[in-house]
Amino acid sequence: MSYLNNLYSILKQLDYKRFILIIIFMIGATILEFLSISLIVPFIAILTEQNTSFLNYLPDRFLEIFLSLTKEKIFIYGIFIFFLIYLIKSIYLIFFNLKLNQFVFRSEAKLCGMMFQKYLNLPYTFHIQEKSSKLIRNLTEEIHLFAEGILLQGLIVLAELIITIFLISFLLYINPFNTLLIIAMILIIIFIFVLTMKKKLNFWGKQRQKFGELIIQQISESFGSIKEIILYKKENFFSKNLNTYVYKKSESSIFQNFFVSLPRLTFEFFAIASILMISFFMIKFDYSLDEILSFVVIFGVICFRLLPASNRILNYVQVSIYHKSAITVIYDQLDI
């Protein structure tokens, strides 16, 4: 809970009205995303002539016009509607991404200015006790990691989470049993990943922070004492120290990025395996070919959209654990 409290306290220091505006834009993007995917279901149902009872909700005039159309015309009109929706969605998302990046990186600039001003206002004794390399790391690396790794990715993941809830609710409505089966498998995978990786990611995050500070310190001391280093021929000593710190920091990044890539590959395998397995049982239970085709297309398209969303959500959980120390540093240094 302290993680969320610290994050909330930092967000309050930013442009809160603009943050709410971003959330409103995000909801609009989610609605367009959901609409563009959910329309596939009635389109497939009409073409395969399965479960078209929803047509009874159309006004009589529209229903009469619709029933007079051939399948070819329905297909052509369907393509045009999809094109129009995706065009509107693409233009809207371009605008939304611009506003999102403006908010995030202007927030980064604001946090950096606030922290720098705070350091300048602190007494001289503070600057004697604290290493300048640590202050430089906080002003550059930690704030950038917060802005890009926590804030930007967090807002993207929030949008993905909303669309995931919409699409899963939609799947539960049209095919509850098969949806619950696939969800159960994915939740088990997520639980295993989070449970096994939480402590390790937290440890690697602290290692990144520790050796990042040592790298800055080593570089600052080396350039600050370059005359003495050349005079006493200590180039190899300082170079060796820096290489050690860089290597140690790179190790934490290797492990973090490796485990971040695992969920995507795992989700893809289990999603495809689940759809194929359910299709196999549908054949065994004498479902018609149109019913099986409708299931594969609808679940395939929606799973194709949900896979990257699920991957981003789990990645963000891993990255936020890895960068947890950045939030702690910003919260402590700003003394919020």
PAFI-527401 format. One record per residue (C-alpha): x, y, z; residue number from 1. Coordinates in Angstrom, 1 decimal. Example, Ala and Ser with C-alpha at 12.3 -4.5 7.8 and 13.67 -1.06 7.14 Angstrom:
+--------+--------+--------+-----+
|      x |      y |      z |   n |
+--------+--------+--------+-----+
|   12.3 |   -4.5 |    7.8 |   1 |
|   13.7 |   -1.1 |    7.1 |   2 |
+--------+--------+--------+-----+
***
This chain:
+--------+--------+--------+-----+
|      x |      y |      z |   n |
+--------+--------+--------+-----+
|    0.0 |    0.0 |    0.0 |   1 |
|    2.9 |    2.4 |    0.7 |   2 |
|    3.8 |    2.0 |   -3.0 |   3 |
|    0.4 |    3.2 |   -4.1 |   4 |
|    0.3 |    6.0 |   -1.5 |   5 |
|    3.7 |    7.3 |   -2.6 |   6 |
|    2.6 |    7.2 |   -6.2 |   7 |
|   -0.6 |    9.0 |   -5.5 |   8 |
|    1.3 |   11.7 |   -3.5 |   9 |
|    3.7 |   12.3 |   -6.4 |  10 |
|    0.8 |   12.5 |   -8.9 |  11 |
|   -0.8 |   15.2 |   -6.7 |  12 |
|    2.3 |   17.4 |   -7.3 |  13 |
|    1.7 |   17.3 |  -11.0 |  14 |
|   -1.0 |   18.9 |  -13.2 |  15 |
|   -3.9 |   17.0 |  -11.7 |  16 |
|   -6.5 |   18.6 |  -14.0 |  17 |
|   -4.6 |   17.5 |  -17.1 |  18 |
|   -4.2 |   14.1 |  -15.6 |  19 |
|   -8.1 |   13.8 |  -15.3 |  20 |
|   -8.4 |   15.1 |  -18.9 |  21 |
|   -6.0 |   12.3 |  -20.0 |  22 |
|   -8.2 |    9.7 |  -18.2 |  23 |
|  -11.3 |   11.1 |  -20.0 |  24 |
|   -9.5 |   10.9 |  -23.4 |  25 |
|   -8.5 |    7.3 |  -22.4 |  26 |
|  -12.1 |    6.3 |  -21.8 |  27 |
|  -13.0 |    7.6 |  -25.3 |  28 |
|  -10.1 |    5.6 |  -26.9 |  29 |
|  -11.3 |    2.5 |  -25.0 |  30 |
|  -14.9 |    2.9 |  -26.3 |  31 |
|  -13.6 |    3.2 |  -29.9 |  32 |
|  -11.4 |    0.2 |  -29.4 |  33 |
|  -14.2 |   -1.9 |  -28.0 |  34 |
|  -16.6 |   -0.8 |  -30.7 |  35 |
|  -14.1 |   -1.7 |  -33.5 |  36 |
|  -13.6 |   -5.2 |  -32.1 |  37 |
|  -17.1 |   -6.1 |  -30.9 |  38 |
|  -18.7 |   -5.3 |  -34.3 |  39 |
|  -16.9 |   -8.4 |  -35.6 |  40 |
|  -19.4 |  -10.6 |  -33.7 |  41 |
|  -22.6 |   -9.5 |  -35.4 |  42 |
|  -20.8 |   -9.3 |  -38.7 |  43 |
|  -19.7 |  -13.0 |  -38.4 |  44 |
|  -23.1 |  -14.1 |  -37.0 |  45 |
|  -24.9 |  -12.5 |  -40.0 |  46 |
|  -22.5 |  -14.1 |  -42.6 |  47 |
|  -22.8 |  -17.6 |  -41.0 |  48 |
|  -26.5 |  -17.1 |  -40.2 |  49 |
|  -26.0 |  -18.0 |  -36.6 |  50 |
|  -27.7 |  -16.4 |  -33.6 |  51 |
|  -29.0 |  -13.4 |  -35.4 |  52 |
|  -31.8 |  -12.7 |  -32.8 |  53 |
|  -30.2 |   -9.3 |  -32.1 |  54 |
|  -31.6 |   -8.1 |  -35.5 |  55 |
|  -35.1 |   -8.0 |  -33.9 |  56 |
|  -33.9 |   -5.0 |  -31.9 |  57 |
|  -33.5 |   -3.0 |  -35.1 |  58 |
|  -36.3 |   -0.5 |  -36.0 |  59 |
|  -38.8 |   -2.0 |  -38.5 |  60 |
|  -37.6 |    0.3 |  -41.3 |  61 |
|  -33.9 |   -0.6 |  -40.9 |  62 |
|  -34.8 |   -4.3 |  -40.5 |  63 |
|  -36.8 |   -4.3 |  -43.7 |  64 |
|  -33.9 |   -2.7 |  -45.6 |  65 |
|  -31.4 |   -5.1 |  -44.0 |  66 |
|  -33.3 |   -8.2 |  -44.9 |  67 |
|  -33.5 |   -7.1 |  -48.5 |  68 |
|  -29.7 |   -7.1 |  -48.8 |  69 |
|  -27.7 |  -10.0 |  -50.2 |  70 |
|  -24.7 |  -11.5 |  -48.4 |  71 |
|  -22.4 |   -9.8 |  -50.8 |  72 |
|  -23.8 |   -6.4 |  -50.1 |  73 |
|  -23.8 |   -7.0 |  -46.4 |  74 |
|  -20.1 |   -8.0 |  -46.7 |  75 |
|  -19.3 |   -4.8 |  -48.7 |  76 |
|  -21.2 |   -2.5 |  -46.3 |  77 |
|  -19.5 |   -4.3 |  -43.4 |  78 |
|  -16.1 |   -3.6 |  -44.8 |  79 |
|  -17.0 |    0.1 |  -45.3 |  80 |
|  -18.3 |    0.4 |  -41.7 |  81 |
|  -15.1 |   -1.2 |  -40.3 |  82 |
|  -12.9 |    1.1 |  -42.4 |  83 |
|  -14.8 |    4.2 |  -41.2 |  84 |
|  -14.6 |    3.1 |  -37.5 |  85 |
|  -10.9 |    2.2 |  -37.7 |  86 |
|  -10.2 |    5.5 |  -39.5 |  87 |
|  -11.9 |    7.5 |  -36.7 |  88 |
|  -10.1 |    5.4 |  -34.1 |  89 |
|   -6.7 |    5.9 |  -35.7 |  90 |
|   -7.1 |    9.7 |  -35.9 |  91 |
|   -8.4 |    9.8 |  -32.3 |  92 |
|   -5.5 |    7.6 |  -31.0 |  93 |
|   -2.9 |    9.8 |  -32.7 |  94 |
|   -4.3 |   12.9 |  -30.9 |  95 |
|   -4.5 |   10.9 |  -27.6 |  96 |
|   -0.9 |    9.7 |  -27.8 |  97 |
|    0.3 |   13.2 |  -28.4 |  98 |
|   -1.5 |   14.5 |  -25.3 |  99 |
|   -0.4 |   11.5 |  -23.3 | 100 |
|    3.3 |   12.1 |  -24.1 | 101 |
|    3.0 |   15.8 |  -23.5 | 102 |
|    1.6 |   15.2 |  -20.0 | 103 |
|    4.2 |   12.6 |  -19.1 | 104 |
|    7.3 |   14.3 |  -20.2 | 105 |
|    6.2 |   17.7 |  -19.0 | 106 |
|    5.6 |   16.0 |  -15.7 | 107 |
|    9.2 |   14.7 |  -15.8 | 108 |
|   10.5 |   18.2 |  -16.4 | 109 |
|    8.4 |   19.6 |  -13.5 | 110 |
|    9.6 |   16.9 |  -11.1 | 111 |
|   13.2 |   17.5 |  -12.1 | 112 |
|   12.8 |   21.3 |  -11.5 | 113 |
|   11.1 |   20.7 |   -8.2 | 114 |
|   13.8 |   18.3 |   -6.9 | 115 |
|   16.6 |   20.5 |   -8.2 | 116 |
|   15.1 |   23.6 |   -6.4 | 117 |
|   14.7 |   21.5 |   -3.3 | 118 |
|   18.4 |   20.5 |   -3.4 | 119 |
|   19.5 |   24.2 |   -3.9 | 120 |
|   17.5 |   25.3 |   -0.9 | 121 |
|   19.0 |   22.7 |    1.5 | 122 |
|   21.8 |   23.8 |    3.8 | 123 |
|   25.5 |   23.4 |    2.9 | 124 |
|   25.9 |   20.6 |    5.5 | 125 |
|   23.5 |   18.4 |    3.4 | 126 |
|   25.7 |   18.8 |    0.3 | 127 |
|   28.8 |   17.8 |    2.4 | 128 |
|   27.1 |   14.7 |    3.7 | 129 |
|   25.4 |   13.5 |    0.4 | 130 |
|   27.4 |   12.3 |   -2.6 | 131 |
|   26.9 |   14.5 |   -5.7 | 132 |
|   26.7 |   11.3 |   -7.8 | 133 |
|   23.5 |   10.3 |   -5.8 | 134 |
|   21.9 |   13.7 |   -6.4 | 135 |
|   22.7 |   13.6 |  -10.1 | 136 |
|   21.3 |   10.0 |  -10.3 | 137 |
|   18.1 |   11.2 |   -8.6 | 138 |
|   17.7 |   14.2 |  -10.9 | 139 |
|   18.3 |   12.2 |  -14.2 | 140 |
|   17.9 |    8.5 |  -14.0 | 141 |
|   15.3 |    8.1 |  -11.2 | 142 |
|   13.0 |   10.8 |  -12.5 | 143 |
|   13.2 |    9.5 |  -16.1 | 144 |
|   12.5 |    6.0 |  -15.0 | 145 |
|    9.5 |    7.2 |  -13.0 | 146 |
|    8.1 |    9.2 |  -16.0 | 147 |
|    8.7 |    6.7 |  -18.7 | 148 |
|    8.6 |    3.4 |  -16.8 | 149 |
|    5.9 |    4.1 |  -14.2 | 150 |
|    3.8 |    7.1 |  -15.4 | 151 |
|    3.7 |    6.6 |  -19.1 | 152 |
|    3.5 |    2.8 |  -19.1 | 153 |
|    1.0 |    3.0 |  -16.2 | 154 |
|   -1.4 |    5.1 |  -18.2 | 155 |
|   -1.1 |    2.9 |  -21.2 | 156 |
|   -1.7 |   -0.2 |  -19.0 | 157 |
|   -4.7 |    1.5 |  -17.5 | 158 |
|   -6.2 |    1.9 |  -20.9 | 159 |
|   -5.4 |   -1.8 |  -21.7 | 160 |
|   -7.0 |   -2.9 |  -18.4 | 161 |
|  -10.2 |   -1.1 |  -19.2 | 162 |
|  -10.4 |   -2.6 |  -22.7 | 163 |
|   -9.6 |   -6.0 |  -21.3 | 164 |
|  -12.5 |   -5.8 |  -18.8 | 165 |
|  -14.8 |   -4.7 |  -21.6 | 166 |
|  -13.8 |   -7.5 |  -24.0 | 167 |
|  -13.8 |  -10.2 |  -21.3 | 168 |
|  -17.3 |   -9.1 |  -20.3 | 169 |
|  -18.3 |   -9.3 |  -23.9 | 170 |
|  -16.9 |  -12.8 |  -24.3 | 171 |
|  -18.6 |  -13.9 |  -21.1 | 172 |
|  -21.9 |  -12.7 |  -22.5 | 173 |
|  -21.6 |  -14.6 |  -25.8 | 174 |
|  -19.8 |  -17.7 |  -24.5 | 175 |
|  -19.4 |  -17.9 |  -20.7 | 176 |
|  -18.1 |  -21.4 |  -20.3 | 177 |
|  -15.2 |  -21.3 |  -22.8 | 178 |
|  -14.3 |  -17.7 |  -21.7 | 179 |
|  -14.0 |  -18.8 |  -18.0 | 180 |
|  -11.9 |  -21.8 |  -19.0 | 181 |
|   -9.4 |  -19.6 |  -20.9 | 182 |
|   -9.4 |  -16.9 |  -18.2 | 183 |
|   -8.7 |  -19.5 |  -15.5 | 184 |
|   -5.6 |  -20.7 |  -17.4 | 185 |
|   -4.3 |  -17.2 |  -17.9 | 186 |
|   -4.8 |  -16.2 |  -14.3 | 187 |
|   -2.9 |  -19.2 |  -13.1 | 188 |
|    0.0 |  -18.2 |  -15.3 | 189 |
|   -0.1 |  -14.6 |  -14.0 | 190 |
|   -0.2 |  -15.7 |  -10.4 | 191 |
|    2.8 |  -18.0 |  -10.9 | 192 |
|    4.8 |  -15.2 |  -12.6 | 193 |
|    4.1 |  -12.6 |  -10.0 | 194 |
|    4.6 |  -14.9 |   -7.1 | 195 |
|    8.0 |  -16.2 |   -8.3 | 196 |
|    9.4 |  -13.0 |   -9.6 | 197 |
|    8.4 |  -10.3 |   -7.1 | 198 |
|   11.4 |  -10.6 |   -4.7 | 199 |
|   13.9 |  -11.1 |   -7.5 | 200 |
|   12.7 |   -8.0 |   -9.5 | 201 |
|   12.8 |   -5.9 |   -6.3 | 202 |
|   16.4 |   -7.0 |   -5.7 | 203 |
|   17.5 |   -6.3 |   -9.3 | 204 |
|   15.8 |   -2.9 |   -9.1 | 205 |
|   17.9 |   -2.0 |   -6.0 | 206 |
|   21.0 |   -3.3 |   -7.7 | 207 |
|   20.3 |   -1.1 |  -10.8 | 208 |
|   20.0 |    1.9 |   -8.5 | 209 |
|   23.1 |    1.1 |   -6.4 | 210 |
|   25.4 |    0.5 |   -9.4 | 211 |
|   23.9 |    3.4 |  -11.4 | 212 |
|   25.0 |    5.7 |   -8.6 | 213 |
|   28.5 |    4.1 |   -8.5 | 214 |
|   28.9 |    4.6 |  -12.2 | 215 |
|   28.1 |    8.3 |  -12.0 | 216 |
|   30.4 |    8.6 |   -9.0 | 217 |
|   33.3 |    6.8 |  -10.8 | 218 |
|   32.9 |    8.9 |  -13.9 | 219 |
|   32.7 |   12.2 |  -11.9 | 220 |
|   35.8 |   11.3 |   -9.8 | 221 |
|   37.8 |   10.2 |  -12.9 | 222 |
|   37.2 |   13.3 |  -14.9 | 223 |
|   37.6 |   15.5 |  -11.8 | 224 |
|   41.0 |   13.9 |  -11.1 | 225 |
|   42.2 |   13.3 |  -14.6 | 226 |
|   45.5 |   15.1 |  -14.1 | 227 |
|   46.4 |   12.9 |  -11.1 | 228 |
|   45.2 |    9.7 |  -12.9 | 229 |
|   47.5 |   10.5 |  -15.9 | 230 |
|   50.4 |   11.5 |  -13.6 | 231 |
|   50.3 |    8.4 |  -11.5 | 232 |
|   49.3 |    6.1 |  -14.4 | 233 |
|   46.1 |    4.9 |  -12.8 | 234 |
|   44.0 |    4.7 |  -16.0 | 235 |
|   43.6 |    0.9 |  -15.8 | 236 |
|   42.5 |    1.0 |  -12.2 | 237 |
|   39.7 |    3.5 |  -12.8 | 238 |
|   38.7 |    1.8 |  -16.0 | 239 |
|   38.5 |   -1.6 |  -14.3 | 240 |
|   36.4 |   -0.2 |  -11.5 | 241 |
|   34.0 |    1.4 |  -14.0 | 242 |
|   33.7 |   -1.8 |  -16.1 | 243 |
|   32.9 |   -3.7 |  -12.9 | 244 |
|   30.0 |   -1.4 |  -12.0 | 245 |
|   28.7 |   -1.2 |  -15.6 | 246 |
|   28.7 |   -5.0 |  -15.8 | 247 |
|   26.9 |   -5.4 |  -12.5 | 248 |
|   24.2 |   -2.9 |  -13.6 | 249 |
|   23.8 |   -4.6 |  -17.0 | 250 |
|   23.2 |   -7.9 |  -15.2 | 251 |
|   20.2 |   -6.6 |  -13.5 | 252 |
|   18.9 |   -5.2 |  -16.8 | 253 |
|   19.4 |   -8.5 |  -18.5 | 254 |
|   17.4 |  -10.5 |  -16.0 | 255 |
|   14.7 |   -7.9 |  -15.8 | 256 |
|   14.2 |   -7.7 |  -19.6 | 257 |
|   14.5 |  -11.5 |  -20.0 | 258 |
|   11.6 |  -12.2 |  -17.5 | 259 |
|    9.6 |   -9.3 |  -19.0 | 260 |
|    9.6 |  -11.1 |  -22.4 | 261 |
|    8.5 |  -14.5 |  -20.9 | 262 |
|    4.7 |  -13.7 |  -20.4 | 263 |
|    4.1 |  -12.8 |  -24.1 | 264 |
|    5.5 |  -16.1 |  -25.3 | 265 |
|    3.6 |  -18.0 |  -22.6 | 266 |
|    0.3 |  -16.2 |  -23.2 | 267 |
|    0.5 |  -16.8 |  -27.0 | 268 |
|    1.1 |  -20.5 |  -26.5 | 269 |
|   -1.7 |  -21.0 |  -24.0 | 270 |
|   -4.2 |  -18.8 |  -25.8 | 271 |
|   -3.7 |  -20.7 |  -29.1 | 272 |
|   -3.6 |  -24.1 |  -27.3 | 273 |
|   -6.9 |  -23.2 |  -25.5 | 274 |
|   -8.8 |  -22.2 |  -28.7 | 275 |
|   -7.5 |  -25.3 |  -30.6 | 276 |
|   -8.4 |  -27.6 |  -27.7 | 277 |
|  -11.9 |  -26.2 |  -27.3 | 278 |
|  -12.4 |  -26.4 |  -31.1 | 279 |
|  -11.4 |  -30.1 |  -31.0 | 280 |
|  -14.0 |  -30.8 |  -28.3 | 281 |
|  -16.6 |  -28.9 |  -30.2 | 282 |
|  -16.0 |  -31.2 |  -33.2 | 283 |
|  -16.3 |  -34.3 |  -30.8 | 284 |
|  -19.6 |  -33.0 |  -29.5 | 285 |
|  -21.0 |  -32.6 |  -33.1 | 286 |
|  -21.1 |  -28.8 |  -33.3 | 287 |
|  -21.7 |  -27.6 |  -36.8 | 288 |
|  -18.8 |  -26.2 |  -38.9 | 289 |
|  -20.3 |  -22.7 |  -38.9 | 290 |
|  -20.5 |  -22.8 |  -35.1 | 291 |
|  -16.9 |  -23.9 |  -34.8 | 292 |
|  -15.7 |  -21.3 |  -37.4 | 293 |
|  -17.7 |  -18.6 |  -35.6 | 294 |
|  -16.0 |  -19.5 |  -32.3 | 295 |
|  -12.5 |  -19.6 |  -33.7 | 296 |
|  -12.9 |  -16.3 |  -35.6 | 297 |
|  -14.5 |  -14.4 |  -32.7 | 298 |
|  -12.2 |  -15.7 |  -30.0 | 299 |
|   -9.2 |  -15.6 |  -32.2 | 300 |
|   -9.7 |  -11.9 |  -33.1 | 301 |
|  -10.5 |  -10.9 |  -29.5 | 302 |
|   -7.6 |  -13.0 |  -28.1 | 303 |
|   -5.3 |  -11.4 |  -30.7 | 304 |
|   -6.2 |   -8.0 |  -29.1 | 305 |
|   -6.1 |   -9.3 |  -25.5 | 306 |
|   -2.7 |  -11.0 |  -25.8 | 307 |
|   -0.7 |   -7.8 |  -26.1 | 308 |
|   -2.9 |   -6.2 |  -23.4 | 309 |
|   -2.4 |   -9.0 |  -21.0 | 310 |
|    1.3 |   -9.0 |  -21.7 | 311 |
|    1.6 |   -5.2 |  -21.1 | 312 |
|   -0.4 |   -5.5 |  -17.8 | 313 |
|    1.9 |   -8.3 |  -16.5 | 314 |
|    5.0 |   -6.5 |  -17.8 | 315 |
|    3.9 |   -3.3 |  -16.0 | 316 |
|    3.5 |   -5.3 |  -12.7 | 317 |
|    7.1 |   -6.6 |  -13.2 | 318 |
|    8.5 |   -3.2 |  -14.2 | 319 |
|    6.8 |   -1.4 |  -11.4 | 320 |
|    8.3 |   -3.8 |   -8.9 | 321 |
|   11.7 |   -3.4 |  -10.6 | 322 |
|   11.4 |    0.5 |  -10.5 | 323 |
|    9.8 |    0.6 |   -7.1 | 324 |
|   12.9 |    2.2 |   -5.7 | 325 |
|   12.5 |    5.2 |   -8.1 | 326 |
|    9.1 |    6.1 |   -6.6 | 327 |
|   10.6 |    5.8 |   -3.1 | 328 |
|   13.5 |    8.1 |   -4.0 | 329 |
|   11.3 |   10.8 |   -5.5 | 330 |
|    8.8 |   10.6 |   -2.7 | 331 |
|   11.6 |   10.9 |    0.0 | 332 |
|   13.6 |   13.5 |   -1.8 | 333 |
|   10.6 |   15.8 |   -2.4 | 334 |
|    9.6 |   15.2 |    1.2 | 335 |
|    5.9 |   15.1 |    0.2 | 336 |
+--------+--------+--------+-----+
***
